[in-house]
Amino acid sequence: MIVAAAALAVALASLALLLHGARFGYWPRPPAVARGAVRHRWFARLALRALVHFGAVAVLLLAVLDRLDAIARFPPELRSARAPAVAWIGQPGWPPLALGALGGVVIAALLERRGRRVTVGDLRAVTPMRGAELGWGVLLAIVAGVTEELFFRLLLPLLIAIVSGSALLGFAGTTAAFGYAHRYQGWRGVIGTVIAGVLLALVYLVSGRLWAAMLVHAAIDLNGLVLRPMLAGRWLASPSLRA
């Protein structure tokens, strides 16, 4: 219990440093208008931040707790939250849930192609603006899908469940933190992220497989960072943006 409480404090401190470190010069703020090397450095820093504060912190703290097995096996501490999710959705229910999420991604992309506004938040700071940045969008989507699920769907709920004795509290608190971590997208983005967090938690709980939530998360981010801008033709808006 004491070790888990200390690990939770470290995880929350890492998250706070990530979210508010720019005030102290820890991470640079996003460039307002930039191209070329400046944009590439910004994307590299975004990927590094996720790898350090989400991925590395999650793996390190799970290792300290001797719970690295939780990455591959559903933790028994979270089973009390899994039971109502399975009762509500049914089991096996994660394939339809994942397919539904992927279907929503495709529909949103098609609507974007038709000129409709479906963006729920401001993603300009993380969205590639030209063809030369496409690789960064793919990398960021994959890194976020893997590392954020490790942190928000496994580490934090597990630690909160161990400390408080409530898996439901673990997922509820973590989903709120997940939304707050995306506050740079504006209030619409926070609401959309909370909804996505609920969906991802359900994917994890019903399937019992962390990789399923990672897959859906990465697909959602690939849609927002790559597919939708590409279908909307934003990169070809002017010759100066072509690459």
C-alpha positions in Angstrom: 0.0 0.0 0.0 2.8 2.5 0.9 4.7 1.6 -2.2 1.6 2.0 -4.4 0.8 5.4 -2.8 4.3 6.6 -3.4 4.1 5.4 -7.0 0.8 7.2 -7.5 2.4 10.4 -6.2 5.3 10.0 -8.6 2.9 9.4 -11.5 0.8 12.4 -10.7 3.9 14.6 -10.2 5.1 13.4 -13.6 1.8 14.3 -15.2 1.8 17.7 -13.5 5.3 18.4 -14.7 4.3 17.5 -18.3 1.2 19.7 -18.3 2.6 22.7 -16.4 6.3 22.5 -17.0 6.3 25.1 -19.7 5.7 27.8 -17.1 9.1 27.0 -15.8 10.8 26.5 -19.1 10.8 22.7 -18.7 9.1 22.2 -22.1 8.8 24.9 -24.8 5.4 26.2 -25.7 4.1 25.3 -29.2 5.3 27.6 -32.0 2.7 30.0 -33.1 3.6 30.1 -36.8 6.6 28.0 -37.9 7.8 25.8 -40.7 10.7 23.5 -41.5 13.2 22.6 -38.8 11.2 24.4 -36.0 8.1 22.3 -36.7 10.1 19.1 -36.9 11.8 19.8 -33.6 8.4 20.5 -32.0 7.0 17.2 -33.2 10.1 15.4 -32.0 9.6 16.9 -28.5 6.0 15.9 -28.5 6.9 12.3 -29.1 9.7 12.4 -26.5 7.4 13.9 -23.9 4.9 11.0 -24.4 7.7 8.4 -24.3 9.2 9.8 -21.1 6.2 11.0 -19.0 3.7 8.3 -20.1 5.6 5.3 -21.4 8.8 5.3 -19.4 7.1 6.4 -16.1 4.5 3.6 -16.5 7.0 0.9 -17.2 9.3 2.1 -14.4 6.6 2.2 -11.7 5.0 -1.1 -12.8 8.5 -2.6 -12.4 8.9 -1.1 -9.0 5.6 -2.6 -8.0 6.7 -5.9 -9.6 3.6 -5.7 -11.8 4.9 -5.6 -15.3 2.8 -8.7 -15.9 -0.3 -6.4 -15.8 0.7 -5.2 -19.3 -0.2 -8.6 -20.7 -2.6 -9.9 -18.1 -5.7 -8.0 -16.8 -5.0 -7.0 -13.2 -7.2 -8.6 -10.5 -7.5 -5.3 -8.7 -9.5 -3.9 -11.7 -12.0 -6.8 -12.0 -14.6 -5.1 -9.9 -14.8 -2.4 -12.6 -14.8 -5.0 -15.4 -17.9 -6.9 -14.2 -20.4 -4.0 -14.7 -18.8 -3.2 -18.1 -19.2 -6.7 -19.3 -22.7 -6.9 -17.9 -23.7 -3.8 -19.8 -22.0 -4.5 -23.2 -21.7 -8.3 -23.1 -18.8 -10.6 -23.6 -17.1 -11.0 -25.9 -18.0 -7.5 -26.8 -14.7 -5.8 -27.7 -14.6 -6.6 -31.4 -17.9 -4.7 -32.1 -16.8 -1.9 -29.8 -13.5 -1.5 -31.6 -15.2 -1.8 -35.1 -17.7 0.8 -34.0 -14.9 3.2 -33.0 -13.1 2.6 -36.2 -16.3 3.2 -38.2 -16.8 6.5 -36.4 -13.3 7.5 -37.4 -14.1 6.8 -41.1 -17.4 8.6 -41.0 -15.8 11.6 -39.4 -13.2 11.6 -42.1 -15.7 11.5 -44.9 -17.7 14.3 -43.3 -14.5 16.3 -43.2 -14.0 15.6 -46.9 -17.4 17.1 -47.6 -16.5 20.3 -45.8 -18.4 19.8 -42.6 -16.8 20.8 -39.3 -16.6 17.8 -37.0 -13.4 18.7 -35.0 -14.2 18.7 -31.3 -11.0 20.6 -30.3 -8.1 22.6 -31.4 -5.5 20.2 -32.8 -3.3 22.7 -34.6 -0.4 22.3 -32.2 -0.1 18.6 -33.0 -1.5 18.3 -36.6 0.9 18.0 -39.6 0.4 21.0 -41.9 2.2 19.7 -45.0 3.2 16.5 -46.6 6.7 16.5 -45.2 5.2 16.3 -41.7 3.1 13.2 -42.4 5.6 10.8 -40.8 5.4 12.8 -37.6 1.6 12.5 -37.5 1.9 8.8 -37.9 4.6 8.5 -35.2 2.7 10.7 -32.8 -0.5 8.7 -33.2 1.3 5.4 -32.6 3.3 6.7 -29.6 0.2 8.3 -28.0 -1.8 5.2 -28.6 0.7 3.0 -26.8 2.1 5.2 -24.1 -1.1 7.0 -23.0 -3.0 3.7 -22.7 -0.1 2.4 -20.5 -0.4 5.4 -18.3 -4.2 6.3 -18.3 -5.8 2.9 -18.8 -3.4 0.7 -16.8 -1.0 2.5 -14.4 -3.2 5.2 -12.9 -6.4 3.0 -12.5 -4.3 0.2 -11.0 -2.5 2.5 -8.5 -5.8 4.3 -7.5 -7.5 0.9 -7.1 -4.7 -0.4 -4.9 -4.6 2.7 -2.7 -8.4 3.4 -2.5 -9.7 -0.2 -2.9 -12.1 1.0 -5.7 -11.4 0.1 -9.4 -14.4 2.3 -10.5 -12.8 5.3 -8.7 -9.6 4.5 -10.5 -11.1 4.6 -14.0 -13.3 7.6 -13.2 -10.4 9.7 -11.8 -8.2 8.6 -14.6 -10.7 9.5 -17.3 -11.0 13.0 -15.7 -7.2 13.4 -15.7 -7.1 12.2 -19.4 -9.5 14.9 -20.4 -7.6 17.5 -18.4 -4.3 16.5 -20.0 -5.8 17.5 -23.4 -7.0 20.9 -22.2 -4.8 22.6 -24.9 -7.6 21.5 -27.3 -10.1 23.8 -25.6 -13.2 22.9 -23.7 -14.7 21.0 -26.6 -11.6 19.0 -26.9 -11.6 18.2 -23.2 -15.2 17.0 -23.5 -14.4 14.9 -26.6 -11.4 13.5 -24.9 -13.4 12.5 -21.8 -15.8 10.7 -24.1 -13.0 9.0 -25.9 -11.5 8.0 -22.5 -14.7 6.4 -21.5 -14.8 4.5 -24.8 -11.2 3.4 -24.4 -11.8 2.3 -20.8 -14.7 0.2 -22.0 -12.6 -1.4 -24.7 -10.0 -2.3 -22.1 -12.4 -3.5 -19.5 -14.6 -5.6 -21.8 -11.8 -7.1 -23.8 -9.4 -7.5 -20.9 -6.6 -6.7 -23.4 -4.6 -3.5 -23.2 -3.5 -3.8 -26.8 -7.1 -3.5 -27.9 -7.4 -0.1 -26.3 -4.0 0.9 -27.8 -5.2 -0.1 -31.2 -8.4 1.9 -31.0 -6.5 4.9 -29.5 -3.9 4.9 -32.3 -6.7 4.6 -34.9 -8.5 7.6 -33.5 -5.3 9.7 -33.5 -4.4 8.6 -37.0 -7.7 9.8 -38.1 -7.4 13.2 -36.4 -3.7 13.8 -37.2 -3.3 12.3 -40.6 -6.4 11.0 -42.4 -8.8 13.9 -41.9 -6.4 16.6 -42.9 -5.3 14.6 -45.9 -8.8 14.0 -47.1 -9.7 17.6 -46.5 -6.8 18.6 -48.9 -5.3 21.0 -46.4 -1.8 20.2 -47.3 -2.5 21.2 -50.9 -4.1 24.5 -50.1 -1.2 26.4 -51.5 2.0 25.6 -53.4 4.0 26.8 -50.3 2.6 23.9 -48.3 3.4 21.1 -50.8 6.2 18.7 -50.1 
